[in-house]
């Protein structure tokens, strides 16, 4: 892959680990919080961060703006994966930090690339679309139905406004489900149950595999750094949708159907036509078999 050096905020999360396994050495500049655990004594569930090495930076983006700006000076683009997930919010984290982290990334972008400025790509979510039906393009209105979706929508709006004010190109990446970082493959446990609708189908979602995601983000960050022509928001997924039940079946993971409750969303389908005009998309990348294959292949590689 040929792309400029990218500062990745939130590099110890699930998506960050996927990129670290896929991107060539030296291409990513990885940010970890100062309190991230390190070393062989860290629990397996805790991301391990190298204690030394020029590719790793220990800083808190929300409390150390000077260190963040200094890090940004070394990068041609900034990819902000840092954020508060619903699971973290359930443990007491503040969903409002999603907007705060996005704004911190944009301010750093103004200082990036040796002071010339660096474009910023923010990890948003398909949750900003809420329960709208049909094929959802980036022109669809923001209609989140939960606190997480509302937090990401607020991040998008405020970051875009600050980017316009500071002259920093900002692109919000509305990422669909990522195989292995999702509640299905990533969250499977013995006794797993899954909604099934009256038509016999399980929820259908736009998905992307971890290797495909890493390649797409590399291509987009590189294009943003070289050409600066990314749109303000962009759907990130493989073409088509996949049934969650089919995904578990392809992985050989046993599950039990349960009647879908009122209000359950049968389908979230992202229109990736705009993405396809910027990067090459494999038409088969969103099939259950390909998603499971990517998930398993990348999981076998250690994250540096």
The 8 nearest C-alpha neighbors of each residue, nearest first, counted from 0:
[[1, 2, 23, 217, 22, 214, 218, 26],
 [2, 0, 3, 221, 218, 217, 26, 23],
 [1, 3, 221, 0, 217, 4, 218, 220],
 [4, 2, 221, 75, 5, 26, 1, 224],
 [3, 5, 26, 74, 27, 75, 2, 6],
 [4, 6, 27, 76, 74, 77, 28, 75],
 [5, 7, 28, 77, 74, 78, 29, 27],
 [8, 6, 78, 29, 10, 79, 28, 30],
 [7, 9, 79, 30, 81, 10, 80, 78],
 [8, 10, 81, 80, 11, 12, 30, 31],
 [9, 11, 15, 29, 8, 30, 12, 7],
 [12, 10, 15, 46, 9, 16, 31, 13],
 [13, 11, 15, 14, 10, 9, 16, 46],
 [12, 14, 16, 15, 180, 17, 11, 10],
 [15, 13, 17, 16, 12, 18, 180, 80],
 [14, 16, 10, 12, 18, 17, 13, 11],
 [17, 15, 19, 13, 14, 18, 302, 11],
 [16, 18, 14, 20, 15, 19, 209, 21],
 [19, 17, 21, 213, 15, 20, 16, 22],
 [20, 18, 16, 17, 21, 302, 22, 15],
 [19, 21, 302, 17, 18, 22, 300, 16],
 [22, 20, 18, 19, 17, 213, 210, 23],
 [21, 23, 19, 18, 20, 24, 26, 213],
 [24, 22, 26, 25, 21, 0, 27, 19],
 [25, 23, 26, 22, 27, 19, 54, 303],
 [24, 26, 27, 23, 54, 28, 4, 22],
 [27, 25, 4, 24, 23, 5, 22, 28],
 [28, 26, 5, 25, 4, 29, 6, 7],
 [27, 29, 6, 54, 5, 7, 55, 30],
 [28, 30, 55, 7, 10, 27, 54, 56],
 [31, 29, 56, 8, 10, 55, 57, 9],
 [32, 30, 57, 56, 10, 11, 9, 58],
 [31, 33, 58, 59, 57, 34, 35, 30],
 [32, 34, 57, 58, 35, 31, 59, 36],
 [33, 35, 32, 36, 31, 57, 58, 37],
 [36, 34, 32, 33, 31, 37, 48, 46],
 [37, 35, 41, 34, 47, 45, 48, 46],
 [38, 36, 47, 48, 41, 35, 49, 50],
 [37, 39, 40, 41, 47, 36, 48, 49],
 [38, 40, 41, 37, 47, 42, 43, 36],
 [41, 39, 38, 42, 37, 43, 36, 47],
 [40, 42, 39, 38, 37, 36, 45, 43],
 [43, 41, 45, 44, 40, 39, 46, 36],
 [42, 44, 45, 41, 46, 47, 40, 39],
 [45, 43, 42, 46, 41, 47, 36, 13],
 [44, 46, 42, 43, 47, 41, 36, 35],
 [47, 45, 11, 48, 44, 36, 12, 43],
 [48, 46, 37, 36, 45, 38, 49, 41],
 [47, 49, 37, 50, 46, 36, 35, 38],
 [48, 50, 51, 37, 47, 52, 55, 38],
 [51, 49, 48, 37, 52, 38, 55, 47],
 [52, 50, 49, 53, 55, 54, 48, 56],
 [51, 53, 54, 55, 49, 50, 56, 48],
 [52, 54, 55, 51, 56, 28, 25, 29],
 [53, 55, 28, 52, 29, 25, 56, 27],
 [56, 54, 29, 53, 52, 30, 28, 57],
 [57, 55, 30, 31, 29, 58, 54, 28],
 [56, 58, 31, 33, 32, 30, 55, 59],
 [59, 57, 32, 33, 60, 56, 31, 63],
 [58, 60, 32, 61, 62, 63, 33, 57],
 [61, 59, 63, 62, 67, 64, 58, 103],
 [62, 60, 59, 63, 100, 103, 64, 99],
 [61, 63, 59, 60, 64, 58, 65, 66],
 [64, 62, 65, 66, 59, 60, 61, 67],
 [63, 65, 67, 66, 68, 62, 60, 61],
 [66, 64, 68, 67, 63, 69, 70, 107],
 [67, 65, 69, 68, 64, 63, 70, 58],
 [66, 68, 64, 70, 65, 69, 60, 71],
 [67, 69, 107, 71, 65, 70, 66, 110],
 [70, 68, 66, 72, 67, 71, 65, 73],
 [69, 71, 67, 68, 72, 73, 66, 74],
 [72, 70, 111, 68, 74, 73, 69, 107],
 [71, 73, 111, 113, 112, 69, 70, 74],
 [74, 72, 71, 70, 112, 113, 111, 75],
 [75, 73, 112, 71, 5, 4, 76, 72],
 [74, 76, 112, 117, 224, 4, 5, 3],
 [77, 75, 117, 118, 5, 74, 224, 119],
 [78, 76, 6, 119, 5, 7, 120, 79],
 [79, 77, 120, 7, 119, 121, 6, 8],
 [78, 80, 8, 121, 81, 7, 122, 120],
 [79, 81, 9, 122, 8, 78, 82, 121],
 [82, 80, 9, 79, 8, 100, 83, 10],
 [81, 83, 97, 80, 84, 96, 100, 9],
 [82, 84, 94, 97, 87, 88, 96, 92],
 [83, 85, 87, 86, 88, 82, 147, 94],
 [86, 84, 88, 87, 89, 147, 83, 94],
 [87, 85, 89, 84, 88, 90, 83, 92],
 [88, 86, 90, 84, 89, 85, 92, 83],
 [87, 89, 92, 85, 91, 90, 86, 93],
 [88, 90, 86, 87, 91, 85, 92, 84],
 [91, 89, 87, 88, 92, 86, 85, 93],
 [90, 92, 88, 89, 93, 87, 86, 94],
 [93, 91, 88, 87, 90, 94, 83, 89],
 [92, 94, 95, 96, 88, 91, 83, 97],
 [93, 95, 96, 83, 97, 150, 88, 92],
 [96, 94, 93, 97, 98, 150, 99, 83],
 [95, 97, 99, 94, 98, 93, 100, 83],
 [98, 96, 82, 95, 100, 99, 94, 83],
 [97, 99, 154, 101, 96, 100, 95, 102],
 [98, 100, 96, 102, 101, 97, 103, 95],
 [101, 99, 103, 97, 102, 98, 96, 104],
 [102, 100, 98, 104, 103, 99, 158, 154],
 [101, 103, 105, 99, 104, 158, 100, 98],
 [104, 102, 100, 106, 101, 105, 99, 107],
 [103, 105, 107, 101, 102, 106, 108, 100],
 [106, 104, 108, 102, 107, 103, 162, 119],
 [107, 105, 103, 108, 109, 104, 102, 110],
 [106, 108, 68, 104, 110, 105, 109, 71],
 [109, 107, 117, 111, 105, 110, 106, 116],
 [108, 110, 116, 107, 106, 111, 167, 117],
 [111, 109, 114, 107, 108, 116, 68, 72],
 [112, 110, 72, 71, 116, 117, 108, 114],
 [111, 113, 72, 75, 74, 115, 114, 116],
 [114, 112, 72, 111, 115, 73, 110, 116],
 [113, 115, 110, 111, 112, 116, 72, 109],
 [116, 114, 112, 113, 111, 110, 117, 109],
 [117, 115, 111, 109, 110, 114, 112, 108],
 [116, 118, 111, 108, 76, 75, 112, 119],
 [119, 117, 168, 76, 167, 169, 108, 223],
 [120, 118, 77, 169, 78, 76, 108, 168],
 [119, 121, 78, 170, 169, 171, 79, 77],
 [122, 120, 171, 79, 172, 123, 78, 170],
 [123, 121, 172, 80, 79, 171, 173, 120],
 [122, 124, 173, 172, 151, 171, 121, 174],
 [125, 123, 173, 174, 126, 127, 175, 122],
 [124, 126, 173, 127, 175, 174, 128, 123],
 [127, 125, 148, 124, 128, 129, 143, 147],
 [126, 128, 143, 148, 125, 141, 129, 152],
 [129, 127, 142, 141, 126, 143, 125, 131],
 [130, 128, 143, 144, 142, 126, 127, 131],
 [131, 129, 264, 132, 128, 144, 143, 142],
 [132, 130, 129, 128, 133, 142, 267, 135],
 [133, 131, 130, 134, 267, 266, 135, 268],
 [134, 132, 135, 268, 131, 267, 266, 269],
 [133, 135, 268, 270, 269, 136, 132, 267],
 [136, 134, 269, 270, 268, 133, 139, 137],
 [137, 135, 270, 138, 139, 269, 134, 271],
 [136, 138, 139, 233, 232, 234, 135, 270],
 [139, 137, 136, 140, 135, 141, 232, 233],
 [140, 138, 137, 136, 135, 141, 128, 142],
 [139, 141, 142, 138, 128, 137, 127, 131],
 [140, 142, 128, 127, 143, 139, 152, 129],
 [141, 143, 128, 129, 127, 140, 144, 130],
 [144, 142, 129, 127, 148, 128, 149, 145],
 [143, 145, 129, 142, 148, 130, 146, 149],
 [146, 144, 148, 147, 143, 149, 129, 126],
 [145, 147, 149, 148, 150, 144, 94, 143],
 [146, 148, 150, 149, 145, 85, 151, 94],
 [149, 147, 126, 127, 143, 151, 150, 145],
 [148, 150, 152, 146, 147, 143, 151, 153],
 [151, 149, 147, 153, 148, 152, 146, 94],
 [150, 152, 154, 148, 153, 149, 123, 155],
 [153, 151, 149, 155, 154, 150, 127, 148],
 [152, 154, 150, 156, 151, 155, 157, 149],
 [153, 155, 98, 151, 152, 157, 156, 158],
 [156, 154, 152, 158, 153, 157, 159, 171],
 [157, 155, 153, 159, 154, 158, 152, 160],
 [156, 158, 160, 154, 159, 155, 153, 161],
 [159, 157, 161, 155, 102, 160, 156, 154],
 [158, 160, 162, 156, 157, 161, 155, 169],
 [159, 161, 157, 163, 158, 162, 164, 156],
 [162, 160, 164, 158, 163, 159, 165, 157],
 [161, 163, 167, 159, 165, 164, 160, 166],
 [164, 162, 166, 160, 161, 165, 159, 167],
 [163, 165, 161, 162, 166, 160, 167, 159],
 [166, 164, 162, 167, 163, 161, 109, 106],
 [165, 167, 163, 162, 164, 168, 109, 161],
 [166, 168, 162, 165, 118, 109, 169, 108],
 [169, 167, 118, 162, 119, 166, 170, 227],
 [170, 168, 119, 120, 162, 231, 118, 159],
 [169, 171, 231, 120, 232, 230, 121, 172],
 [172, 170, 232, 121, 123, 120, 155, 122],
 [171, 173, 233, 122, 123, 174, 121, 232],
 [174, 172, 124, 234, 123, 125, 235, 233],
 [173, 175, 235, 124, 172, 125, 234, 123],
 [174, 176, 125, 206, 236, 205, 235, 177],
 [177, 175, 206, 181, 205, 207, 178, 174],
 [178, 176, 207, 180, 206, 181, 208, 179],
 [179, 177, 208, 180, 181, 294, 290, 207],
 [178, 180, 185, 184, 181, 294, 177, 209],
 [181, 179, 185, 177, 178, 13, 182, 14],
 [182, 180, 185, 179, 183, 177, 178, 176],
 [181, 183, 186, 185, 184, 187, 180, 179],
 [184, 182, 186, 187, 181, 185, 243, 247],
 [185, 183, 179, 187, 186, 181, 182, 178],
 [184, 186, 179, 181, 180, 182, 183, 187],
 [185, 187, 182, 183, 184, 181, 188, 180],
 [188, 186, 184, 183, 185, 191, 182, 189],
 [187, 189, 191, 190, 186, 252, 253, 254],
 [190, 188, 191, 187, 253, 254, 252, 192],
 [189, 191, 188, 192, 254, 255, 253, 187],
 [190, 192, 254, 189, 188, 187, 255, 193],
 [193, 191, 255, 254, 256, 190, 257, 194],
 [192, 194, 256, 257, 255, 195, 191, 254],
 [195, 193, 259, 257, 258, 256, 201, 196],
 [194, 196, 201, 259, 258, 200, 257, 256],
 [195, 197, 259, 198, 199, 200, 201, 258],
 [196, 198, 199, 195, 200, 258, 259, 201],
 [199, 197, 196, 200, 195, 201, 265, 259],
 [200, 198, 197, 196, 195, 201, 258, 256],
 [201, 199, 196, 195, 198, 202, 242, 197],
 [200, 202, 195, 242, 244, 194, 243, 196],
 [203, 201, 265, 242, 243, 266, 204, 200],
 [204, 202, 242, 266, 241, 240, 265, 243],
 [203, 205, 267, 240, 241, 266, 268, 206],
 [204, 206, 240, 268, 175, 269, 236, 176],
 [207, 205, 176, 236, 175, 177, 237, 285],
 [206, 208, 236, 237, 177, 285, 212, 178],
 [207, 209, 290, 178, 211, 210, 293, 177],
 [208, 210, 212, 211, 17, 294, 213, 178],
 [211, 209, 213, 212, 208, 293, 214, 21],
 [210, 212, 214, 208, 213, 209, 215, 207],
 [211, 213, 209, 215, 210, 214, 208, 216],
 [212, 214, 210, 18, 216, 211, 215, 217],
 [213, 215, 217, 211, 212, 216, 218, 210],
 [216, 214, 212, 218, 217, 213, 211, 219],
 [215, 217, 219, 213, 218, 214, 220, 212],
 [218, 216, 214, 220, 215, 219, 221, 213],
 [217, 219, 215, 221, 216, 220, 222, 214],
 [220, 218, 222, 216, 221, 217, 223, 215],
 [221, 219, 223, 217, 222, 218, 216, 224],
 [220, 222, 2, 224, 218, 219, 223, 3],
 [221, 223, 219, 225, 224, 220, 226, 218],
 [224, 222, 227, 220, 221, 226, 225, 219],
 [223, 225, 221, 222, 76, 75, 227, 226],
 [226, 224, 222, 223, 227, 221, 3, 75],
 [225, 227, 223, 228, 222, 224, 229, 221],
 [228, 226, 223, 224, 229, 225, 222, 118],
 [227, 229, 226, 223, 230, 222, 168, 225],
 [228, 230, 227, 223, 231, 170, 222, 219],
 [231, 229, 232, 170, 228, 233, 169, 171],
 [230, 232, 170, 169, 171, 229, 233, 159],
 [233, 231, 171, 170, 230, 172, 137, 234],
 [232, 234, 172, 173, 137, 171, 235, 274],
 [233, 235, 173, 271, 172, 174, 236, 269],
 [236, 234, 174, 173, 175, 172, 233, 271],
 [237, 235, 207, 206, 175, 205, 174, 238],
 [236, 238, 285, 207, 284, 206, 239, 205],
 [239, 237, 285, 282, 236, 271, 240, 284],
 [240, 238, 285, 205, 237, 241, 268, 269],
 [241, 239, 205, 204, 203, 268, 206, 285],
 [240, 242, 203, 204, 243, 286, 287, 205],
 [243, 241, 203, 245, 244, 202, 201, 246],
 [244, 242, 246, 245, 202, 201, 203, 241],
 [243, 245, 247, 246, 242, 201, 248, 193],
 [246, 244, 248, 242, 243, 247, 249, 287],
 [245, 247, 287, 243, 249, 244, 248, 250],
 [248, 246, 250, 252, 244, 249, 245, 251],
 [247, 249, 245, 251, 250, 246, 252, 244],
 [250, 248, 246, 247, 251, 288, 245, 287],
 [249, 251, 247, 248, 252, 291, 246, 288],
 [252, 250, 248, 249, 247, 253, 246, 254],
 [253, 251, 247, 250, 248, 254, 187, 249],
 [252, 254, 251, 247, 255, 191, 248, 189],
 [255, 253, 191, 192, 190, 252, 256, 193],
 [254, 256, 192, 193, 191, 257, 253, 190],
 [257, 255, 193, 192, 195, 194, 254, 258],
 [256, 258, 194, 195, 193, 259, 192, 255],
 [259, 257, 195, 194, 260, 196, 256, 197],
 [258, 260, 194, 195, 196, 263, 257, 261],
 [261, 259, 263, 262, 258, 194, 196, 257],
 [262, 260, 263, 259, 264, 258, 196, 265],
 [261, 263, 260, 264, 259, 130, 265, 144],
 [262, 264, 261, 260, 259, 265, 194, 202],
 [263, 265, 266, 130, 262, 202, 267, 203],
 [266, 264, 202, 203, 263, 267, 201, 196],
 [267, 265, 203, 204, 264, 202, 268, 132],
 [266, 268, 204, 205, 203, 269, 132, 265],
 [269, 267, 134, 205, 204, 135, 266, 240],
 [270, 268, 135, 134, 205, 271, 136, 234],
 [269, 271, 136, 135, 134, 272, 268, 234],
 [272, 270, 274, 273, 234, 269, 275, 238],
 [271, 273, 275, 274, 270, 276, 136, 238],
 [274, 272, 276, 275, 271, 277, 233, 270],
 [275, 273, 271, 277, 276, 272, 278, 233],
 [276, 274, 272, 278, 277, 273, 279, 280],
 [275, 277, 273, 274, 278, 272, 279, 271],
 [276, 278, 274, 275, 273, 279, 219, 229],
 [279, 277, 275, 276, 274, 280, 218, 215],
 [278, 280, 275, 281, 277, 276, 274, 215],
 [281, 279, 275, 282, 278, 237, 238, 284],
 [280, 282, 284, 283, 279, 237, 238, 285],
 [283, 281, 284, 238, 280, 285, 237, 239],
 [284, 282, 281, 285, 286, 289, 238, 237],
 [285, 283, 281, 237, 282, 286, 289, 290],
 [284, 286, 237, 283, 238, 206, 207, 290],
 [287, 285, 289, 288, 283, 284, 290, 241],
 [286, 288, 246, 290, 289, 249, 291, 245],
 [287, 289, 291, 286, 290, 249, 292, 246],
 [290, 288, 292, 286, 291, 287, 284, 293],
 [291, 289, 208, 287, 293, 292, 288, 286],
 [290, 292, 294, 288, 293, 289, 250, 295],
 [291, 293, 289, 295, 294, 290, 296, 288],
 [294, 292, 296, 290, 291, 295, 208, 297],
 [295, 293, 291, 292, 297, 296, 179, 178],
 [294, 296, 298, 292, 293, 297, 291, 299],
 [297, 295, 293, 298, 299, 294, 292, 300],
 [296, 298, 299, 300, 294, 295, 293, 20],
 [297, 299, 295, 300, 296, 294, 301, 17],
 [300, 298, 297, 296, 295, 301, 294, 302],
 [299, 301, 297, 298, 20, 302, 296, 21],
 [302, 300, 303, 20, 299, 298, 297, 19],
 [301, 303, 20, 19, 16, 300, 17, 18],
 [302, 301, 19, 20, 49, 48, 16, 47]]
